Amino acid sequence: MSFPGISCKSCGFLTFLTLVLFAASSLVRAQDAQQPAPDNSKINQADRHQSSVTADQQKMSPADRDLTRKIRSAIMSDKSLSTYAHNVKIISREGKVTLKGPVRSDDEKAAVLNKASDIAGQQNVIDELQIAPKKS
């Protein structure tokens, strides 16, 4: 095989490099095939009910987006909260806020609820938070 402007030594190196990259990508694909697919279907069962509010139902009105942004900012600024608490779902619809997902403790649950209530008003916050079981 010859390429204009490329010497024979370079051509051999390019062929070698191509073979190495192909072998590496095949190895990665083989490792991926051996990994079991993540299964979070038990966690997501609650979202299967039609009455359940899900993140894709977040309203796109400026007021609802701003409400969600303010609550997320308040939660994220509290560095004492766990990653679980930082990642709770915040769904704002017509001024009503639903909080969903796991937190690590009752104290974290109260902290997240208080932050949302301070911003949206206690009567506008729907609590669907759960306490995650302790890691073994």
DSSP file (Angstrom, degrees, kcal/mol; ACC not computed):
  #  RESIDUE AA STRUCTURE BP1 BP2  ACC     N-H-->O    O-->H-N    N-H-->O    O-->H-N    TCO  KAPPA ALPHA  PHI   PSI    X-CA   Y-CA   Z-CA
    1    1 A M              0   0    0      0, 0.0     2,-0.4     0, 0.0    10,-0.0   0.000 360.0 360.0 360.0 135.8    0.0    0.0    0.0
    2    2 A S        -     0   0    0      9,-0.0     5,-0.1     3,-0.0     6,-0.0  -0.984 360.0-163.5-133.5 145.0    1.4    3.4   -0.8
    3    3 A F    >   -     0   0    0      3,-0.5     3,-2.1    -2,-0.4     8,-0.1  -0.981  34.9-104.6-123.3 134.7    0.3    6.9    0.0
    4    4 A P  T 3  S+     0   0    0      0, 0.0     3,-0.1     0, 0.0    -2,-0.0  -0.349 105.7  10.4 -59.2 131.4    1.5   10.0   -1.8
    5    5 A G  T 3  S+     0   0    0      1,-0.2     2,-0.5    -2,-0.1    -3,-0.0   0.462 104.7 107.5  81.7   1.4    4.1   11.9    0.2
    6    6 A I    <   -     0   0    0     -3,-2.1    -3,-0.5     4,-0.0    -1,-0.2  -0.955  65.0-132.1-116.3 128.7    4.4    9.1    2.9
    7    7 A S     >  -     0   0    0     -2,-0.5     4,-2.1     1,-0.1     5,-0.1  -0.224  25.8-107.7 -72.9 165.9    7.5    7.0    3.0
    8    8 A C  H  > S+     0   0    0      1,-0.2     4,-2.1     2,-0.2     5,-0.2   0.865 119.8  54.7 -62.3 -37.7    7.5    3.3    3.3
    9    9 A K  H  > S+     0   0    0      1,-0.2     4,-2.0     2,-0.2    -1,-0.2   0.922 109.5  47.2 -62.4 -43.6    8.6    3.4    6.9
   10   10 A S  H  > S+     0   0    0      1,-0.2     4,-2.6     2,-0.2    -2,-0.2   0.882 109.1  54.7 -64.4 -37.8    5.7    5.7    7.8
   11   11 A C  H  X S+     0   0    0     -4,-2.1     4,-2.1     1,-0.2    -1,-0.2   0.904 108.0  48.7 -63.8 -41.8    3.3    3.5    5.9
   12   12 A G  H  X S+     0   0    0     -4,-2.1     4,-2.4     2,-0.2    -1,-0.2   0.893 111.6  49.8 -64.3 -40.2    4.4    0.4    8.0
   13   13 A F  H  X S+     0   0    0     -4,-2.0     4,-2.9     2,-0.2    -2,-0.2   0.908 109.6  50.9 -64.9 -41.8    4.0    2.4   11.2
   14   14 A L  H  X S+     0   0    0     -4,-2.6     4,-2.3     2,-0.2    -2,-0.2   0.889 110.8  49.0 -63.2 -39.1    0.5    3.5   10.2
   15   15 A T  H  X S+     0   0    0     -4,-2.1     4,-2.1     2,-0.2    -2,-0.2   0.926 112.7  47.7 -65.0 -44.4   -0.5    0.0    9.4
   16   16 A F  H  X S+     0   0    0     -4,-2.4     4,-2.3     1,-0.2    -2,-0.2   0.923 112.1  49.6 -61.4 -45.5    0.9   -1.2   12.8
   17   17 A L  H  X S+     0   0    0     -4,-2.9     4,-2.4     1,-0.2    -1,-0.2   0.889 109.4  52.0 -62.2 -40.6   -0.9    1.6   14.6
   18   18 A T  H  X S+     0   0    0     -4,-2.3     4,-2.2     1,-0.2    -1,-0.2   0.912 110.1  48.7 -62.1 -43.1   -4.2    0.8   12.9
   19   19 A L  H  X S+     0   0    0     -4,-2.1     4,-2.4     2,-0.2    -2,-0.2   0.899 111.2  49.8 -64.6 -41.1   -3.9   -2.9   13.9
   20   20 A V  H  X S+     0   0    0     -4,-2.3     4,-2.4     2,-0.2    -2,-0.2   0.925 112.2  47.3 -63.6 -45.1   -3.2   -1.9   17.5
   21   21 A L  H  X S+     0   0    0     -4,-2.4     4,-2.3     1,-0.2    -1,-0.2   0.887 111.9  50.6 -64.8 -38.6   -6.1    0.5   17.7
   22   22 A F  H  X S+     0   0    0     -4,-2.2     4,-2.0    -5,-0.2    -1,-0.2   0.921 111.4  47.9 -64.7 -43.4   -8.4   -2.2   16.2
   23   23 A A  H  X S+     0   0    0     -4,-2.4     4,-2.1     1,-0.2    -2,-0.2   0.899 111.8  50.4 -64.4 -40.6   -7.3   -4.8   18.7
   24   24 A A  H  X S+     0   0    0     -4,-2.4     4,-2.2     1,-0.2    -1,-0.2   0.911 110.4  48.5 -65.1 -42.2   -7.8   -2.4   21.6
   25   25 A S  H  X S+     0   0    0     -4,-2.3     4,-2.2     1,-0.2    -1,-0.2   0.867 110.3  52.2 -67.8 -34.0  -11.3   -1.5   20.5
   26   26 A S  H  X S+     0   0    0     -4,-2.0     4,-2.1     2,-0.2    -1,-0.2   0.894 108.9  50.7 -66.1 -39.2  -12.2   -5.2   20.1
   27   27 A L  H  X S+     0   0    0     -4,-2.1     4,-2.3     2,-0.2    -2,-0.2   0.910 109.9  49.6 -64.1 -43.2  -10.9   -5.9   23.6
   28   28 A V  H  X S+     0   0    0     -4,-2.2     4,-2.4     1,-0.2    -2,-0.2   0.918 111.1  49.5 -62.8 -43.5  -13.0   -3.0   25.0
   29   29 A R  H  X S+     0   0    0     -4,-2.2     4,-1.9     1,-0.2    -1,-0.2   0.892 110.1  51.1 -62.7 -39.1  -16.1   -4.3   23.2
   30   30 A A  H  X S+     0   0    0     -4,-2.1     4,-1.0     2,-0.2    -1,-0.2   0.897 110.7  48.3 -65.8 -39.8  -15.5   -7.8   24.6
   31   31 A Q  H  X S+     0   0    0     -4,-2.3     4,-1.0     1,-0.2     3,-0.5   0.903 110.4  51.7 -66.3 -40.5  -15.2   -6.5   28.1
   32   32 A D  H  < S+     0   0    0     -4,-2.4     3,-0.5     1,-0.2    -1,-0.2   0.871 105.7  55.4 -62.7 -36.6  -18.4   -4.5   27.7
   33   33 A A  H  < S+     0   0    0     -4,-1.9    -1,-0.2     1,-0.2    -2,-0.2   0.792 106.1  52.0 -67.3 -27.3  -20.2   -7.6   26.5
   34   34 A Q  H  < S+     0   0    0     -4,-1.0    -1,-0.2    -3,-0.5    -2,-0.2   0.711  90.6  91.4 -82.0 -21.3  -19.2   -9.5   29.7
   35   35 A Q  S  < S-     0   0    0     -4,-1.0     2,-0.1    -3,-0.5    -4,-0.0  -0.565  82.4-120.9 -75.5 132.7  -20.5   -6.7   32.0
   36   36 A P        -     0   0    0      0, 0.0    -2,-0.1     0, 0.0    -1,-0.1  -0.478  33.0-104.6 -70.6 145.8  -24.2   -7.2   33.1
   37   37 A A        -     0   0    0     -2,-0.1     2,-0.0     1,-0.1     0, 0.0  -0.442  42.1-100.3 -67.6 141.1  -26.5   -4.4   32.1
   38   38 A P        -     0   0    0      0, 0.0     2,-0.6     0, 0.0    -1,-0.1  -0.367  35.4-155.6 -62.9 141.6  -27.4   -2.2   35.1
   39   39 A D        +     0   0    0      1,-0.1     3,-0.2    -3,-0.1     4,-0.1  -0.900  32.9 151.6-125.6 103.0  -30.8   -3.0   36.4
   40   40 A N     >  +     0   0    0     -2,-0.6     4,-2.0     1,-0.1     3,-0.2   0.018  35.6 119.1-114.1  26.1  -32.6   -0.2   38.2
   41   41 A S  H  > S+     0   0    0      1,-0.2     4,-0.6     2,-0.2    -1,-0.1   0.828  72.3  56.0 -63.9 -31.5  -36.1   -1.4   37.4
   42   42 A K  H >4 S+     0   0    0      1,-0.2     3,-0.7    -3,-0.2     4,-0.3   0.910 109.0  47.2 -65.2 -40.2  -36.9   -1.9   41.1
   43   43 A I  H >4 S+     0   0    0      1,-0.2     3,-0.6    -3,-0.2    -2,-0.2   0.884 113.7  47.9 -66.8 -38.2  -36.1    1.8   41.8
   44   44 A N  H >< S+     0   0    0     -4,-2.0     3,-0.9     1,-0.2     4,-0.4   0.454  82.6  94.2 -86.5  -0.1  -38.1    3.0   38.8
   45   45 A Q  G X< S+     0   0    0     -3,-0.7     3,-1.4    -4,-0.6     4,-0.4   0.860  80.2  58.8 -60.2 -35.0  -41.2    1.0   39.5
   46   46 A A  G X  S+     0   0    0     -3,-0.6     3,-0.7    -4,-0.3    -1,-0.3   0.812 100.8  56.5 -64.8 -28.7  -42.7    3.9   41.4
   47   47 A D  G <  S+     0   0    0     -3,-0.9    -1,-0.3     1,-0.2    -2,-0.2   0.513  89.2  76.7 -81.0  -3.9  -42.5    6.1   38.3
   48   48 A R  G <  S+     0   0    0     -3,-1.4    -1,-0.2    -4,-0.4    -2,-0.2   0.732  70.8  96.3 -79.3 -21.8  -44.5    3.6   36.2
   49   49 A H  S X  S-     0   0    0     -3,-0.7     3,-1.4    -4,-0.4    -3,-0.0  -0.468  77.7-133.0 -70.2 138.9  -47.8    4.7   37.7
   50   50 A Q  T 3  S+     0   0    0      1,-0.3    -1,-0.1    -2,-0.2    -3,-0.0   0.798 105.8  55.6 -63.8 -28.2  -49.6    7.3   35.5
   51   51 A S  T 3  S+     0   0    0      2,-0.1    -1,-0.3     0, 0.0     2,-0.3   0.617  85.8 104.2 -79.9 -10.8  -50.3    9.5   38.5
   52   52 A S  S <  S-     0   0    0     -3,-1.4     2,-0.4    -6,-0.1    -5,-0.0  -0.530  72.3-129.2 -76.2 133.6  -46.6    9.6   39.4
   53   53 A V        -     0   0    0     -2,-0.3     2,-0.3    38,-0.0    -2,-0.1  -0.677  29.2-170.5 -82.1 131.6  -44.8   12.9   38.6
   54   54 A T    >   -     0   0    0     -2,-0.4     3,-2.3     1,-0.0     4,-0.1  -0.818  36.6-105.0-121.9 163.8  -41.6   12.4   36.7
   55   55 A A  G >  S+     0   0    0      1,-0.3     3,-1.6    -2,-0.3    37,-0.1   0.780 115.5  64.6 -60.3 -29.0  -38.8   14.7   35.7
   56   56 A D  G 3  S+     0   0    0      1,-0.3    -1,-0.3    35,-0.1    -3,-0.0   0.579  91.7  66.6 -72.8  -5.4  -39.9   14.9   32.1
   57   57 A Q  G <   +     0   0    0     -3,-2.3    -1,-0.3     2,-0.1    -2,-0.2   0.341  69.2 129.9 -94.6   6.4  -43.1   16.6   33.3
   58   58 A Q    <   -     0   0    0     -3,-1.6    35,-0.2    -4,-0.1     2,-0.2  -0.413  62.2-123.0 -57.3 129.0  -41.2   19.7   34.5
   59   59 A K        -     0   0    0     33,-2.1    33,-0.2    -2,-0.1    -1,-0.1  -0.487   9.0-144.4 -76.3 148.9  -42.9   22.7   33.1
   60   60 A M        +     0   0    0     -2,-0.2    -1,-0.1     4,-0.1    33,-0.1   0.221  55.4 126.8-101.0  14.1  -40.9   25.0   30.9
   61   61 A S  S  > S-     0   0    0      1,-0.1     4,-2.6     4,-0.0     5,-0.3  -0.433  71.6-118.0 -67.2 147.6  -42.5   28.3   32.0
   62   62 A P  H  > S+     0   0    0      0, 0.0     4,-2.3     0, 0.0     5,-0.2   0.868 113.7  53.2 -55.0 -37.8  -39.9   30.8   33.2
   63   63 A A  H  > S+     0   0    0      2,-0.2     4,-2.1     1,-0.2     5,-0.1   0.920 111.4  44.2 -66.6 -43.5  -41.4   30.9   36.7
   64   64 A D  H  > S+     0   0    0      2,-0.2     4,-2.4     1,-0.2    -1,-0.2   0.897 114.4  49.2 -69.3 -40.1  -41.3   27.1   37.1
   65   65 A R  H  X S+     0   0    0     -4,-2.6     4,-2.5     2,-0.2    -2,-0.2   0.910 112.4  48.7 -64.0 -40.5  -37.7   26.9   35.7
   66   66 A D  H  X S+     0   0    0     -4,-2.3     4,-2.6    -5,-0.3    -2,-0.2   0.893 110.0  51.7 -66.1 -40.1  -36.6   29.7   38.0
   67   67 A L  H  X S+     0   0    0     -4,-2.1     4,-2.1     2,-0.2    -2,-0.2   0.939 112.3  45.5 -61.1 -47.7  -38.2   27.9   41.0
   68   68 A T  H  X S+     0   0    0     -4,-2.4     4,-2.7     1,-0.2     5,-0.2   0.910 112.5  51.7 -61.8 -43.0  -36.4   24.7   40.2
   69   69 A R  H  X S+     0   0    0     -4,-2.5     4,-2.5     1,-0.2    -2,-0.2   0.912 109.8  48.8 -62.0 -43.6  -33.1   26.5   39.7
   70   70 A K  H  X S+     0   0    0     -4,-2.6     4,-2.1     2,-0.2    -1,-0.2   0.905 113.5  46.2 -64.7 -41.7  -33.4   28.3   43.0
   71   71 A I  H  X S+     0   0    0     -4,-2.1     4,-2.4     2,-0.2     5,-0.2   0.932 113.2  49.2 -67.1 -44.9  -34.1   25.1   44.9
   72   72 A R  H  X S+     0   0    0     -4,-2.7     4,-2.8     1,-0.2     5,-0.2   0.911 111.2  50.6 -60.3 -42.1  -31.3   23.2   43.2
   73   73 A S  H  X S+     0   0    0     -4,-2.5     4,-1.9    -5,-0.2    -1,-0.2   0.906 110.0  49.4 -62.6 -42.5  -28.9   26.0   43.9
   74   74 A A  H  X S+     0   0    0     -4,-2.1     4,-0.5     2,-0.2    -1,-0.2   0.898 114.2  45.3 -64.5 -40.7  -29.9   26.0   47.6
   75   75 A I  H >< S+     0   0    0     -4,-2.4     3,-1.0     1,-0.2     6,-0.2   0.931 113.7  48.7 -68.3 -45.5  -29.5   22.3   47.9
   76   76 A M  H 3< S+     0   0    0     -4,-2.8    -2,-0.2     1,-0.2    -1,-0.2   0.808 104.3  59.8 -66.8 -29.4  -26.1   22.3   46.0
   77   77 A S  H 3< S+     0   0    0     -4,-1.9     2,-1.2    -5,-0.2    -1,-0.2   0.671  85.6  85.3 -74.4 -14.6  -24.7   25.1   48.1
   78   78 A D    X<  -     0   0    0     -3,-1.0     3,-1.5    -4,-0.5    -1,-0.1  -0.738  58.4-176.5 -89.3  97.0  -25.1   23.0   51.3
   79   79 A K  T 3  S+     0   0    0     -2,-1.2    -1,-0.2     1,-0.3    -2,-0.1   0.566  74.1  72.6 -73.2  -8.6  -21.9   21.0   51.3
   80   80 A S  T 3  S+     0   0    0     -3,-0.1    -1,-0.3     2,-0.0     2,-0.2   0.656  81.6  91.7 -78.9 -14.0  -23.0   19.0   54.4
   81   81 A L  S <  S-     0   0    0     -3,-1.5    22,-0.0    -6,-0.2     2,-0.0  -0.497  80.8-114.7 -81.2 151.1  -25.5   17.1   52.2
   82   82 A S     >  -     0   0    0     -2,-0.2     4,-2.3     1,-0.1     5,-0.2  -0.209  28.9-102.8 -75.5 170.3  -24.7   13.8   50.6
   83   83 A T  H  > S+     0   0    0      1,-0.2     4,-1.2     2,-0.2    -1,-0.1   0.858 123.3  59.6 -60.4 -35.8  -24.5   13.2   46.8
   84   84 A Y  H >4 S+     0   0    0      1,-0.2     3,-0.7     2,-0.2    -1,-0.2   0.953 107.5  44.2 -56.8 -50.4  -27.8   11.5   47.1
   85   85 A A  H >4 S+     0   0    0      1,-0.3     3,-1.4     2,-0.2    -2,-0.2   0.885 109.9  55.6 -64.5 -38.9  -29.4   14.7   48.5
   86   86 A H  H 3< S+     0   0    0     -4,-2.3    -1,-0.3     1,-0.2    -2,-0.2   0.755 109.8  48.9 -63.9 -22.5  -27.7   16.8   45.9
   87   87 A N  T << S+     0   0    0     -4,-1.2    -1,-0.2    -3,-0.7    -2,-0.2   0.204  76.6 133.0-106.2  15.6  -29.2   14.7   43.2
   88   88 A V    <   -     0   0    0     -3,-1.4     2,-0.4    13,-0.1    13,-0.2  -0.317  63.8-106.7 -62.9 151.5  -32.8   14.6   44.2
   89   89 A K  E     -A  100   0A   0     11,-2.8    11,-2.1     2,-0.0     2,-0.5  -0.653  31.1-164.2 -81.1 134.1  -35.3   15.2   41.5
   90   90 A I  E     -A   99   0A   0     -2,-0.4     2,-0.6     9,-0.2     9,-0.2  -0.972   8.6-178.4-121.2 114.1  -37.0   18.6   41.6
   91   91 A I  E     -A   98   0A   0      7,-2.5     7,-2.8    -2,-0.5     2,-0.5  -0.949   5.2-167.8-120.6 114.1  -40.1   18.9   39.5
   92   92 A S  E     +A   97   0A   0     -2,-0.6   -33,-2.1     5,-0.2     2,-0.4  -0.881  10.5 171.4-106.2 128.5  -41.9   22.2   39.4
   93   93 A R  E >  S-A   96   0A   0      3,-2.9     3,-1.8    -2,-0.5   -35,-0.1  -0.915  72.2 -27.1-140.1 109.8  -45.4   22.5   37.8
   94   94 A E  T 3  S-     0   0    0     -2,-0.4     3,-0.1     1,-0.3    -1,-0.0   0.877 126.6 -46.7  54.4  43.3  -47.4   25.6   38.1
   95   95 A G  T 3  S+     0   0    0      1,-0.3     2,-0.4     0, 0.0    -1,-0.3   0.277 115.2 114.0  85.9 -10.9  -45.7   26.6   41.3
   96   96 A K  E <   -A   93   0A   0     -3,-1.8    -3,-2.9    29,-0.1     2,-0.5  -0.795  52.4-154.8 -93.9 135.2  -46.0   23.2   43.0
   97   97 A V  E     -Ab  92 125A   0     27,-3.5    29,-3.5    -2,-0.4     2,-0.5  -0.940   6.5-163.2-116.4 127.4  -42.7   21.4   43.6
   98   98 A T  E     -Ab  91 126A   0     -7,-2.8    -7,-2.5    -2,-0.5     2,-0.5  -0.938   6.0-159.5-107.3 128.6  -42.3   17.7   43.9
   99   99 A L  E     +Ab  90 127A   0     27,-2.6    29,-2.3    -2,-0.5     2,-0.3  -0.935  19.3 173.2-107.1 125.5  -39.1   16.3   45.5
  100  100 A K  E     +Ab  89 128A   0    -11,-2.1   -11,-2.8    -2,-0.5    29,-0.2  -0.943  24.9  52.4-133.3 152.3  -38.3   12.7   44.6
  101  101 A G  E    S- b   0 129A   0     27,-1.0    29,-2.3    -2,-0.3     2,-0.2  -0.469  77.6 -48.6 118.4 175.0  -35.4   10.4   45.2
  102  102 A P  E     - b   0 130A   0      0, 0.0     2,-0.3     0, 0.0    29,-0.2  -0.531  40.1-176.9 -86.0 149.3  -33.2    9.0   48.0
  103  103 A V  E     - b   0 131A   0     27,-2.5    29,-3.6    -2,-0.2     3,-0.1  -0.867  32.6-118.7-130.7 168.4  -31.4   10.9   50.7
  104  104 A R  S    S+     0   0    0     -2,-0.3     2,-0.3    27,-0.2    27,-0.1   0.725  81.5   1.4 -85.7 -22.4  -29.1    9.4   53.4
  105  105 A S  S  > S-     0   0    0     25,-0.1     4,-2.2     1,-0.1     5,-0.1  -0.956  71.2 -99.4-156.8 170.0  -31.0   10.3   56.6
  106  106 A D  H  > S+     0   0    0     -2,-0.3     4,-2.5     2,-0.2     5,-0.2   0.866 121.6  55.8 -62.8 -36.8  -34.0   11.9   58.2
  107  107 A D  H  > S+     0   0    0      2,-0.2     4,-2.3     1,-0.2    -1,-0.2   0.913 108.0  47.1 -64.0 -42.3  -31.8   15.0   58.8
  108  108 A E  H  > S+     0   0    0      2,-0.2     4,-2.7     1,-0.2     5,-0.2   0.914 110.5  52.6 -64.5 -41.8  -31.0   15.3   55.1
  109  109 A K  H  X S+     0   0    0     -4,-2.2     4,-2.5     1,-0.2    -2,-0.2   0.936 111.1  47.0 -58.4 -46.8  -34.6   14.8   54.2
  110  110 A A  H  X S+     0   0    0     -4,-2.5     4,-2.6     1,-0.2    -1,-0.2   0.894 111.4  51.7 -62.7 -40.4  -35.6   17.6   56.5
  111  111 A A  H  X S+     0   0    0     -4,-2.3     4,-2.1     2,-0.2    -2,-0.2   0.921 111.8  45.5 -63.9 -44.4  -32.9   19.9   55.2
  112  112 A V  H  X S+     0   0    0     -4,-2.7     4,-2.3     2,-0.2    -2,-0.2   0.929 114.5  48.3 -65.2 -45.2  -33.9   19.4   51.6
  113  113 A L  H  X S+     0   0    0     -4,-2.5     4,-2.7    -5,-0.2    -2,-0.2   0.899 111.0  51.2 -62.0 -40.9  -37.6   19.9   52.4
  114  114 A N  H  X S+     0   0    0     -4,-2.6     4,-2.5     2,-0.2    -1,-0.2   0.903 109.3  50.1 -63.6 -41.6  -36.8   23.0   54.4
  115  115 A K  H  X S+     0   0    0     -4,-2.1     4,-1.2     2,-0.2    -2,-0.2   0.930 114.2  44.5 -63.1 -44.9  -34.8   24.5   51.5
  116  116 A A  H  X S+     0   0    0     -4,-2.3     4,-3.3     1,-0.2     5,-0.5   0.906 114.0  50.1 -65.5 -41.3  -37.6   23.9   49.1
  117  117 A S  H  X S+     0   0    0     -4,-2.7     4,-1.9     1,-0.2     5,-0.2   0.873 106.1  55.7 -66.1 -37.8  -40.3   25.2   51.5
  118  118 A D  H  < S+     0   0    0     -4,-2.5    -1,-0.2    -5,-0.2    -2,-0.2   0.841 118.8  34.0 -61.5 -32.7  -38.3   28.4   52.1
  119  119 A I  H  < S+     0   0    0     -4,-1.2    -2,-0.2    -3,-0.2    -1,-0.2   0.892 132.8  24.7 -90.7 -45.5  -38.3   29.1   48.4
  120  120 A A  H  < S-     0   0    0     -4,-3.3    -3,-0.2    -5,-0.2    -2,-0.2   0.640 112.6-101.5 -97.4 -16.4  -41.6   27.7   47.2
  121  121 A G    ><  -     0   0    0     -4,-1.9     3,-2.0    -5,-0.5     4,-0.2   0.236  29.0 -98.9  95.8 134.1  -43.7   27.9   50.3
  122  122 A Q  G >  S+     0   0    0      1,-0.3     3,-1.3    -5,-0.2    -1,-0.1   0.845 122.1  55.8 -56.9 -38.5  -44.5   24.9   52.6
  123  123 A Q  G 3  S+     0   0    0      1,-0.2    -1,-0.3    -6,-0.1    -2,-0.1   0.630 105.0  55.5 -70.7 -12.4  -47.9   24.3   51.1
  124  124 A N  G <  S+     0   0    0     -3,-2.0   -27,-3.5    -7,-0.1     2,-0.5   0.327  88.4  91.1-101.6   6.1  -46.4   24.1   47.6
  125  125 A V  E <   -b   97   0A   0     -3,-1.3     2,-0.6    -4,-0.2   -27,-0.2  -0.906  56.0-162.2-110.3 125.9  -43.9   21.3   48.3
  126  126 A I  E     -b   98   0A   0    -29,-3.5   -27,-2.6    -2,-0.5     2,-0.7  -0.928  15.6-142.8-106.2 121.4  -44.8   17.6   47.8
  127  127 A D  E     +b   99   0A   0     -2,-0.6   -27,-0.1   -29,-0.2   -29,-0.1  -0.760  40.3 148.3 -92.2 111.1  -42.5   15.2   49.6
  128  128 A E  E     +b  100   0A   0    -29,-2.3   -27,-1.0    -2,-0.7     2,-0.1  -0.042  33.5 133.6-123.8  28.2  -41.7   12.0   47.8
  129  129 A L  E     -b  101   0A   0    -29,-0.2     2,-0.3   -20,-0.1   -29,-0.1  -0.468  38.3-158.1 -78.1 150.8  -38.2   11.6   49.3
  130  130 A Q  E     -b  102   0A   0    -29,-2.3   -27,-2.5    -2,-0.1     2,-0.6  -0.951  20.8-117.8-129.1 149.8  -37.0    8.3   50.6
  131  131 A I  E     -b  103   0A   0     -2,-0.3   -27,-0.2   -29,-0.2     3,-0.1  -0.783  34.1-134.0 -85.3 120.8  -34.3    7.4   53.1
  132  132 A A        -     0   0    0    -29,-3.6     3,-0.1    -2,-0.6     2,-0.0  -0.502  25.2-105.8 -74.4 142.4  -31.7    5.2   51.3
  133  133 A P        -     0   0    0      0, 0.0    -1,-0.1     0, 0.0     3,-0.1  -0.369  43.0 -96.1 -66.1 148.8  -30.6    2.1   53.1
  134  134 A K        -     0   0    0      1,-0.1     2,-0.2    -3,-0.1   -30,-0.0  -0.354  41.0-108.7 -63.8 142.6  -27.1    2.2   54.6
  135  135 A K              0   0    0      1,-0.1    -1,-0.1    -3,-0.1    -3,-0.0  -0.502 360.0 360.0 -71.7 141.0  -24.4    0.7   52.5
  136  136 A S              0   0    0     -2,-0.2    -1,-0.1    -3,-0.1    -2,-0.1   0.468 360.0 360.0 -83.5 360.0  -23.0   -2.5   53.9
